[in-house]
Amino acid sequence: MTSVSRNSPAASGRSLHQAYDTALLDLDGVVYAGGRAIAHAVESLAAARADGMHLAYVTNNALRTPEAVAAHLGELGIPTEADEVITSAQAVARLISEQVEPGSKVLVIGGEGLRVALRERGLVPVDSSDEEGLVAVVQGYGGPELQWSRFAEAAYAVNRGVPWFASNTDLTIPGARGIGPGNGAAVEVVRIATGAEPQVAGKPLPPMHRETVLRTGAKRPLVVGDRLDTDIEGAFNGEVDSLLVLTGVTDAAQLVRAEPRHRPTYVDRDLRGLLTGQPEVTEEDGAWRCGDWVCAADADALELRSIRTADGPEGPDGDPVDGLRALCAAAWTAAGDGSCTLDAEKALARLGL
């Protein structure tokens, strides 16, 4: 994929795990949520790996170390080595190290993942803005227990002119009980208190893509994620293909309204999509068809209908994800380089996604 407007989800005659050499998998909302494996994730990843696909886990969550993430994945039944985990903490630590001297002190607002990544780059993590010789502030997700006083500590340093870095700016993070505030929400707190802007390393920005390429050596990577503004936009910026799974933050309505940089190459319900080909979405007389679904755009709305004549295993109308693919094609084509403003509520309600 290149950085051009995509008007339809793409087809693949081969299963994705055979068409690409490496899956660059997001974690939260893709592999697990709130520490628990998402349905079908464990067995799908095992099958992809057994058939020769390399798996790498690429996360904007800077809280935990790669070793801790790998151990957690192992507990879920996904054997993983620490060097198969790439975090935004590693990306931001590299970014800082390229701008300061070895042995420099960096104020850490976040968790152990940041501290370990900084030490890996020869930097010294500290806790106080009053440290003599402080050269940078770095902020990453610290979990729900991170104290409010840590944001004040960051603000004190940034207001004195100390350079400010952030691992990522995801506003939300999925968990077992629902969607909670992510590091981006915490970054906003410091931004409001200082009026400053941090240098950001995580998805969808180039430092994270560079870190991933350096650590995985992927030749034909497929980005697999649940967020349009990080995973899919990061793939767009890196000019690589992407698979959006509907197990995390992004819902069908958001996907239909996606602007070009947020449009994935493929879309599927969950990680079982790695093990299959992807159906073709075809256009005829201004309407888009995928499977048993046809969608067209009129002046005000997107009209979706099923052409199935008999019930099948997916239900009376066919696979709802095929319907979503057709709906996306109609919406993205109508929107061009913008975001679709046509009414899709009735069509989406019929799909039940």
Backbone torsions as a table, in degrees:
resi	resn	phi	psi	omega
1	MET	NA	141.7	174.3
2	THR	-115.9	169.7	-175.9
3	SER	-78.5	67.2	176.3
4	VAL	-127.8	164.8	-178.1
5	SER	-64.8	131.0	176.3
6	ARG	-105.7	124.9	-176.4
7	ASN	-103.9	-2.2	-178.6
8	SER	-161.4	145.5	169.1
9	PRO	-57.6	143.9	-176.1
10	ALA	-86.1	163.7	175.5
11	ALA	-103.3	156.6	172.8
12	SER	-142.7	120.4	178.6
13	GLY	-74.8	-18.5	177.3
14	ARG	-105.7	153.5	173.5
15	SER	-62.3	146.2	-173.4
16	LEU	-63.3	-32.7	-178.8
17	HIS	-71.5	-13.6	174.4
18	GLN	-99.1	-24.8	-178.9
19	ALA	-79.7	-21.0	-177.5
20	TYR	-126.7	148.0	-177.0
21	ASP	-86.2	-24.7	-175.2
22	THR	-140.5	132.7	171.0
23	ALA	-98.1	122.1	176.6
24	LEU	-98.2	94.7	-167.5
25	LEU	-96.6	127.1	165.7
26	ASP	-67.9	161.8	-177.7
27	LEU	-105.3	-66.0	-177.4
28	ASP	-63.7	119.9	179.1
29	GLY	88.7	-4.3	179.4
30	VAL	-120.4	-55.9	179.7
31	VAL	-96.0	-41.5	178.2
32	TYR	-144.5	165.5	173.9
33	ALA	-141.2	124.6	-178.3
34	GLY	61.1	27.9	179.0
35	GLY	88.3	-7.7	-178.4
36	ARG	-105.6	140.4	-179.7
37	ALA	-63.5	137.6	175.1
38	ILE	-75.7	145.8	-178.1
39	ALA	-51.0	133.5	175.6
40	HIS	75.5	-2.1	-176.7
41	ALA	-69.4	-48.5	-173.2
42	VAL	-61.4	-51.5	-176.8
43	GLU	-69.5	-33.3	179.3
44	SER	-67.3	-43.3	179.4
45	LEU	-68.0	-37.8	177.7
46	ALA	-61.9	-42.4	-179.8
47	ALA	-67.0	-40.2	179.3
48	ALA	-64.4	-43.9	179.6
49	ARG	-65.0	-41.7	-178.2
50	ALA	-63.0	-26.3	-179.6
51	ASP	-94.1	10.3	170.6
52	GLY	104.9	-1.2	179.1
53	MET	-79.3	134.3	175.1
54	HIS	-82.5	135.9	179.9
55	LEU	-112.2	130.5	174.3
56	ALA	-131.4	140.6	-174.9
57	TYR	-108.9	116.4	-170.9
58	VAL	-117.8	111.3	-172.2
59	THR	-128.0	140.4	172.9
60	ASN	-79.7	-7.5	179.8
61	ASN	-77.6	111.9	-175.8
62	ALA	-93.5	6.8	-172.5
63	LEU	-67.5	-46.5	-171.6
64	ARG	-106.8	158.0	176.9
65	THR	-76.5	159.8	174.0
66	PRO	-56.4	-36.1	178.7
67	GLU	-64.0	-41.2	179.8
68	ALA	-68.3	-40.2	178.2
69	VAL	-64.0	-45.3	-179.9
70	ALA	-61.6	-40.4	178.8
71	ALA	-64.0	-41.5	179.0
72	HIS	-63.6	-44.2	177.9
73	LEU	-60.9	-39.7	177.5
74	GLY	-61.4	-39.9	178.1
75	GLU	-63.9	-30.3	178.8
76	LEU	-79.6	-7.5	-178.5
77	GLY	98.4	18.9	179.3
78	ILE	-118.7	91.1	-178.6
79	PRO	-58.2	126.1	-173.6
80	THR	-145.0	137.6	172.7
81	GLU	-92.9	153.0	-178.0
82	ALA	-59.6	-33.5	-178.5
83	ASP	-76.5	-0.1	173.7
84	GLU	-94.5	2.9	179.8
85	VAL	-112.8	125.6	177.8
86	ILE	-120.5	125.6	-175.8
87	THR	-117.9	159.4	176.2
88	SER	-66.7	-22.1	174.6
89	ALA	-62.4	-41.8	177.6
90	GLN	-65.0	-40.2	-179.0
91	ALA	-66.6	-43.1	-178.4
92	VAL	-72.5	-32.8	176.8
93	ALA	-63.7	-41.0	177.0
94	ARG	-63.9	-42.1	-179.5
95	LEU	-60.2	-43.8	178.5
96	ILE	-66.0	-43.9	-175.7
97	SER	-62.1	-25.5	179.0
98	GLU	-78.6	-7.3	-176.5
99	GLN	-119.0	-6.6	-178.8
100	VAL	-131.3	169.4	-179.8
101	GLU	-80.3	150.2	174.3
102	PRO	-56.7	143.1	-179.7
103	GLY	84.2	2.7	-179.3
104	SER	-70.4	151.5	179.8
105	LYS	-89.9	135.3	-178.5
106	VAL	-129.6	124.6	177.0
107	LEU	-73.8	126.0	-176.3
108	VAL	-104.5	123.2	171.7
109	ILE	-116.6	94.3	-174.6
110	GLY	159.6	-152.8	-172.9
111	GLY	-110.8	-167.5	-174.9
112	GLU	-64.0	-30.0	178.8
113	GLY	-57.1	-40.0	177.8
114	LEU	-66.9	-43.4	-177.5
115	ARG	-61.7	-45.9	-179.4
116	VAL	-65.4	-41.2	-179.7
117	ALA	-64.5	-38.3	178.2
118	LEU	-65.7	-44.2	179.1
119	ARG	-63.0	-35.8	178.1
120	GLU	-59.7	-28.9	-180.0
121	ARG	-96.6	9.8	176.5
122	GLY	79.7	21.6	-179.9
123	LEU	-107.1	163.3	-173.9
124	VAL	-113.8	109.4	178.0
125	PRO	-74.5	136.7	178.1
126	VAL	-132.9	166.8	-173.5
127	ASP	-109.1	-14.0	-173.3
128	SER	-117.5	139.7	175.5
129	SER	-72.4	-10.5	179.9
130	ASP	-87.9	-0.4	179.3
131	GLU	-59.3	131.7	177.6
132	GLU	-69.9	135.3	178.4
133	GLY	82.0	17.6	179.3
134	LEU	-65.0	129.4	-175.8
135	VAL	-114.4	-13.6	-177.2
136	ALA	-160.8	157.1	170.4
137	VAL	-118.6	132.3	176.5
138	VAL	-125.1	134.6	-176.2
139	GLN	-122.6	129.1	177.8
140	GLY	-142.3	167.9	-178.1
141	TYR	-58.4	127.4	-178.3
142	GLY	-112.6	7.0	-179.3
143	GLY	81.8	168.4	-176.8
144	PRO	-66.6	-13.5	-179.5
145	GLU	-88.8	-4.0	-178.6
146	LEU	-62.1	127.0	-173.6
147	GLN	-76.9	147.5	179.4
148	TRP	-59.9	-30.6	-178.7
149	SER	-62.0	-23.8	179.3
150	ARG	-68.7	-34.0	177.1
151	PHE	-67.7	-37.8	176.3
152	ALA	-63.1	-40.2	179.4
153	GLU	-61.0	-42.3	177.1
154	ALA	-62.6	-44.2	-178.1
155	ALA	-62.3	-39.5	179.1
156	TYR	-57.6	-45.3	-177.7
157	ALA	-70.8	-45.6	-177.7
158	VAL	-63.4	-38.4	178.8
159	ASN	-67.2	-17.4	174.2
160	ARG	-88.6	-1.7	178.0
161	GLY	98.6	8.6	177.9
162	VAL	-72.1	130.8	179.8
163	PRO	-57.0	139.8	-173.3
164	TRP	-116.4	131.0	179.1
165	PHE	-124.9	149.8	176.1
166	ALA	-131.6	138.6	178.8
167	SER	-65.1	-37.3	-176.9
168	ASN	-168.0	169.5	179.5
169	THR	-130.0	32.0	173.7
170	ASP	-60.9	121.0	-178.3
171	LEU	-71.2	-27.1	-176.6
172	THR	-131.9	165.1	175.8
173	ILE	-145.2	130.2	-179.5
174	PRO	-75.9	143.9	178.0
175	GLY	-139.2	-179.4	-176.7
176	ALA	-64.1	-28.5	-177.1
177	ARG	-99.8	-2.3	-179.1
178	GLY	139.6	-160.6	-178.0
179	ILE	-95.0	125.7	179.8
180	GLY	-117.3	174.1	179.3
181	PRO	-70.3	135.9	179.4
182	GLY	-100.8	-169.0	-177.4
183	ASN	-64.0	-30.7	179.0
184	GLY	-60.4	-34.7	177.2
185	ALA	-66.2	-38.8	177.6
186	ALA	-68.8	-37.5	176.8
187	VAL	-61.3	-38.2	178.7
188	GLU	-60.6	-35.9	178.8
189	VAL	-59.9	-47.8	-179.2
190	VAL	-69.7	-36.6	178.4
191	ARG	-61.6	-43.6	179.5
192	ILE	-63.3	-37.8	-177.2
193	ALA	-76.2	-18.6	-173.4
194	THR	-122.1	-25.2	-173.1
195	GLY	73.4	8.6	-177.6
196	ALA	-93.4	169.4	176.3
197	GLU	-125.3	129.4	179.9
198	PRO	-82.4	158.3	164.3
199	GLN	-81.7	127.4	-173.4
200	VAL	-112.4	138.0	-175.5
201	ALA	-106.2	-29.7	-168.9
202	GLY	-74.1	176.2	176.3
203	LYS	-53.2	138.0	11.7
204	PRO	-98.7	21.5	-169.8
205	LEU	-87.8	159.3	-174.7
206	PRO	-56.9	-36.8	-178.4
207	PRO	-56.8	-37.0	-179.9
208	MET	-71.5	-40.0	178.0
209	HIS	-63.2	-42.4	179.4
210	ARG	-63.2	-43.1	179.3
211	GLU	-60.3	-41.2	-178.7
212	THR	-65.8	-45.7	179.4
213	VAL	-63.2	-42.9	-179.3
214	LEU	-62.6	-38.5	-173.8
215	ARG	-87.2	-23.8	-176.8
216	THR	-104.0	-29.0	-175.0
217	GLY	65.2	23.8	-177.3
218	ALA	-62.6	138.6	177.7
219	LYS	-102.3	-38.9	179.5
220	ARG	-130.4	72.7	-174.9
221	PRO	-81.2	152.1	171.3
222	LEU	-123.7	117.8	175.7
223	VAL	-78.6	130.4	179.8
224	VAL	-121.8	118.3	-176.4
225	GLY	-152.0	178.0	-179.8
226	ASP	-119.6	-3.3	-175.9
227	ARG	-116.3	132.3	178.1
228	LEU	-72.9	-37.8	-171.5
229	ASP	-85.4	-4.2	176.4
230	THR	-124.8	-65.7	-176.4
231	ASP	-63.3	-52.7	-173.9
232	ILE	-74.6	-42.1	176.6
233	GLU	-64.6	-36.5	176.7
234	GLY	-62.9	-40.6	176.1
235	ALA	-64.4	-41.5	177.4
236	PHE	-58.9	-47.6	-179.5
237	ASN	-64.8	-34.7	179.5
238	GLY	-86.5	-0.8	178.8
239	GLU	57.6	46.2	174.5
240	VAL	-127.0	161.5	-177.1
241	ASP	-77.1	159.9	-175.7
242	SER	-143.7	152.1	174.4
243	LEU	-122.8	120.3	173.6
244	LEU	-93.4	128.5	173.4
245	VAL	-108.4	146.4	-171.9
246	LEU	-95.9	37.3	-176.5
247	THR	-106.5	2.4	-175.7
248	GLY	-129.2	-125.5	-169.9
249	VAL	-74.8	-41.0	-172.9
250	THR	-79.5	130.8	174.9
251	ASP	-106.5	175.6	-174.8
252	ALA	-61.9	-38.6	-178.8
253	ALA	-63.4	-41.5	178.4
254	GLN	-65.2	-38.4	-180.0
255	LEU	-64.8	-42.2	179.7
256	VAL	-61.3	-35.3	-178.3
257	ARG	-87.1	2.5	-173.2
258	ALA	-60.6	136.9	172.2
259	GLU	-83.5	168.5	-169.0
260	PRO	-50.6	-43.2	-175.8
261	ARG	-71.8	-10.3	-179.8
262	HIS	-107.4	11.0	-178.0
263	ARG	-95.3	116.8	-178.7
264	PRO	-73.7	160.0	173.7
265	THR	-66.7	-43.9	-178.5
266	TYR	-131.0	158.4	173.8
267	VAL	-138.5	138.4	177.4
268	ASP	-150.1	167.7	-174.3
269	ARG	-67.6	-42.7	-176.4
270	ASP	-158.5	-166.8	-173.7
271	LEU	-70.4	-7.1	171.4
272	ARG	-61.7	-20.7	177.6
273	GLY	-62.8	-20.9	175.8
274	LEU	-65.0	-28.2	-169.8
275	LEU	-95.5	5.3	-178.0
276	THR	-128.3	164.5	166.9
277	GLY	-74.0	178.1	179.0
278	GLN	-121.2	132.5	-173.7
279	PRO	-69.8	154.0	178.9
280	GLU	-78.6	141.0	172.0
281	VAL	-109.0	118.9	-173.1
282	THR	-114.7	152.9	180.0
283	GLU	-114.7	134.9	176.1
284	GLU	-149.4	122.8	177.7
285	ASP	54.3	40.3	175.0
286	GLY	81.2	2.9	177.5
287	ALA	-116.2	153.4	-177.0
288	TRP	-115.9	132.9	-178.1
289	ARG	-121.2	137.8	169.8
290	CYS	-141.1	120.9	-177.0
291	GLY	60.5	-124.4	-177.7
292	ASP	-98.3	15.1	-176.3
293	TRP	-116.5	144.4	176.1
294	VAL	-131.1	134.9	-179.9
295	CYS	-132.9	139.6	177.2
296	ALA	-137.9	154.1	178.2
297	ALA	-103.8	126.2	171.2
298	ASP	-103.3	-162.3	-173.5
299	ALA	-64.9	-31.2	-172.7
300	ASP	-123.0	-19.6	-170.4
301	ALA	-147.2	166.1	172.6
302	LEU	-97.4	123.9	-177.0
303	GLU	-106.5	122.7	-176.6
304	LEU	-118.4	134.7	177.4
305	ARG	-142.6	155.2	176.4
306	SER	-100.7	141.2	177.3
307	ILE	-110.7	13.7	178.4
308	ARG	-68.4	137.8	-178.4
309	THR	-104.8	-9.4	179.3
310	ALA	-148.4	151.0	179.0
311	ASP	-62.9	148.1	175.5
312	GLY	-136.3	-175.5	-176.5
313	PRO	-63.7	-23.6	-179.0
314	GLU	-85.3	-6.1	-176.7
315	GLY	119.6	178.9	-174.8
316	PRO	-67.9	-22.3	-175.2
317	ASP	-105.0	-9.5	-175.7
318	GLY	105.7	179.8	-176.7
319	ASP	-65.7	120.7	179.8
320	PRO	-59.6	-30.1	179.6
321	VAL	-68.2	-33.7	172.5
322	ASP	-61.5	-41.0	177.1
323	GLY	-61.5	-39.4	178.0
324	LEU	-65.4	-39.6	178.1
325	ARG	-61.5	-44.2	177.6
326	ALA	-64.2	-40.2	179.1
327	LEU	-63.1	-42.6	177.5
328	CYS	-61.9	-43.6	-179.4
329	ALA	-60.0	-44.6	179.2
330	ALA	-65.5	-42.6	-177.7
331	ALA	-68.8	-46.9	-177.4
332	TRP	-66.5	-36.7	178.1
333	THR	-65.8	-43.2	179.3
334	ALA	-64.8	-34.2	-176.4
335	ALA	-80.5	-25.0	-176.6
336	GLY	62.4	-121.3	-179.0
337	ASP	-90.6	10.6	179.4
338	GLY	-115.0	-153.9	179.0
339	SER	-113.5	135.1	-175.8
340	CYS	-65.8	129.4	179.1
341	THR	-108.7	2.0	179.0
342	LEU	-69.8	149.8	-179.5
343	ASP	-69.1	119.5	179.6
344	ALA	-116.4	6.2	-172.2
345	GLU	-60.0	-46.5	-177.8
346	LYS	-65.5	-42.8	179.5
347	ALA	-63.4	-43.4	-179.7
348	LEU	-65.6	-39.7	-179.8
349	ALA	-62.9	-35.1	179.6
350	ARG	-66.5	-34.8	-179.2
351	LEU	-72.8	-32.1	178.9
352	GLY	70.2	24.0	180.0
353	LEU	-90.5	NA	NA
